[in-house]
């Protein structure tokens, strides 16, 4: 069973399959900015789109539930935004 979740105390978004951590997007909040600084996919689950899935989930959550401006410090998150023009306003919005 696949589960996507936000763990604010750990400052991360997590994708699990059958209780196994498959992908993680770590972040820090500074004022009105959320900086995604690290994404990770468990090596045995790579090349299946899970990193993109957790980043999309995280970005959607930030968009719907905050006024944060997204700062993509991780190369993967930066490339995700390059491929998703419809979300680019999150890079420049202000609270």
PEGI-V665260 format. One line per field, one symbol per residue. phi: phi as a letter, one per 20 degrees, with the letter a starting at -180 (. if undefined). psi: psi as a letter, one per 40 degrees, with the letter a starting at -180 (. if undefined). A space follows every 50 residues. Layout:
# PEGI-V665260
phi->???
psi->???
This chain:
# PEGI-V665260
phi->.ecdbddffelbdcddclmefdbccebcdcmedcdedacbcggfdfmcnf ffffffffffffffdbdfeedeeegffffffgecgfdffffcfcf
psi->hhhhihgddefiihhihfehhdiihiiihhbfihhhehihhhdeeifeed ddddddddddddddeieihhhgdhddddddddegdeeddddeii.
